[in-house]
């Protein structure tokens, strides 16, 4: 694996890790009812995810152009991290929507009691 390939792999791992942890931070803020903060964090996390996706796409593109690449365990790990970040993104997005719905239902129930 060349030094450039190694840098791309570590960029991918860093971006995917940043995406996952920031998506989870967004979820925790949503759980607290802080939806504006959650939305900002979600957008930040999506930026990390896109960065990782671009790094991965560049590696695939290079291989498609005939550049020989060496697959090492670290690359498999990087791809796993990116897939995990994508799943985390989808789940967090759905869970934030559920938190919003629960909050709206609880608020409606409280108003009905009054």
C-alpha positions in Angstrom: 0.0 0.0 0.0 1.4 3.3 -1.0 1.7 6.3 1.4 -1.1 8.1 -0.6 -3.4 5.1 -0.3 -2.6 4.8 3.4 -3.5 8.5 3.8 -6.8 8.0 1.9 -7.7 5.0 4.1 -7.0 6.9 7.3 -8.9 9.9 6.0 -11.8 7.6 5.4 -11.6 6.0 8.9 -11.4 9.5 10.5 -14.3 10.9 8.6 -16.5 7.8 9.2 -15.6 7.9 12.9 -16.4 11.6 13.2 -19.7 11.0 11.3 -20.8 8.2 13.6 -20.0 10.0 16.9 -21.5 13.3 15.7 -24.7 11.6 14.5 -25.0 10.1 18.0 -24.5 13.5 19.6 -27.3 14.7 17.4 -29.5 11.9 18.7 -28.7 12.7 22.3 -29.6 16.4 21.7 -32.9 15.3 20.1 -33.6 13.1 23.1 -33.3 16.2 25.3 -35.7 18.0 23.0 -32.9 20.3 21.7 -33.9 19.9 18.0 -32.1 23.0 16.7 -28.8 21.7 18.2 -29.6 18.2 16.9 -30.1 19.5 13.4 -26.8 21.4 13.4 -25.0 18.3 14.7 -26.7 16.1 12.1 -25.5 18.4 9.3 -22.0 18.5 10.7 -22.0 14.7 10.9 -23.3 14.5 7.3 -20.3 16.6 6.3 -18.0 14.1 7.8 -19.9 11.3 6.1 -19.7 13.0 2.7 -15.9 13.5 3.2 -15.5 9.8 3.9 -17.6 8.9 0.9 -15.5 11.1 -1.3 -12.2 9.5 0.0 -13.7 6.1 -0.7 -14.9 7.1 -4.2 -11.5 8.4 -5.0 -9.9 5.0 -4.2 -12.5 3.1 -6.3 -12.1 5.6 -9.1 -8.3 5.1 -9.1 -8.7 1.4 -9.2 -11.2 1.7 -12.1 -8.6 3.7 -14.0 -6.1 0.9 -13.7 -4.2 2.0 -10.7 -3.3 -1.1 -8.8 -4.4 -1.1 -5.2 -3.4 -3.2 -2.3 -6.2 -4.3 -0.1 -5.2 -4.6 3.5 -7.1 -5.2 6.6 -7.0 -1.5 7.4 -8.9 -0.8 4.1 -11.5 -3.4 5.0 -11.8 -1.7 8.4 -12.2 1.7 6.8 -15.0 0.5 4.5 -16.7 -1.2 7.5 -16.6 2.1 9.4 -18.1 4.0 6.4 -21.0 1.5 6.1 -21.5 1.7 9.9 -21.7 5.5 9.6 -24.3 5.2 6.9 -26.4 2.9 9.0 -26.0 5.2 12.0 -27.1 8.2 9.9 -30.2 6.5 8.7 -31.2 5.2 12.2 -30.5 8.6 13.9 -32.5 10.4 11.3 -35.5 8.1 11.9 -35.1 8.3 15.7 -35.0 12.1 15.8 -38.3 12.1 13.8 -39.7 9.7 16.4 -38.6 11.9 19.3 -40.2 14.9 17.6 -43.4 12.9 17.2 -43.4 11.7 20.8 -42.8 15.3 22.0 -45.7 16.6 19.9 -48.0 13.8 21.1 -47.1 14.5 24.8 -47.7 18.2 24.3 -51.1 17.5 22.7 -52.0 15.2 25.6 -51.0 17.8 28.2 -53.1 20.4 26.4 -56.0 18.1 26.3 -55.7 17.5 30.1 -56.0 21.2 30.8 
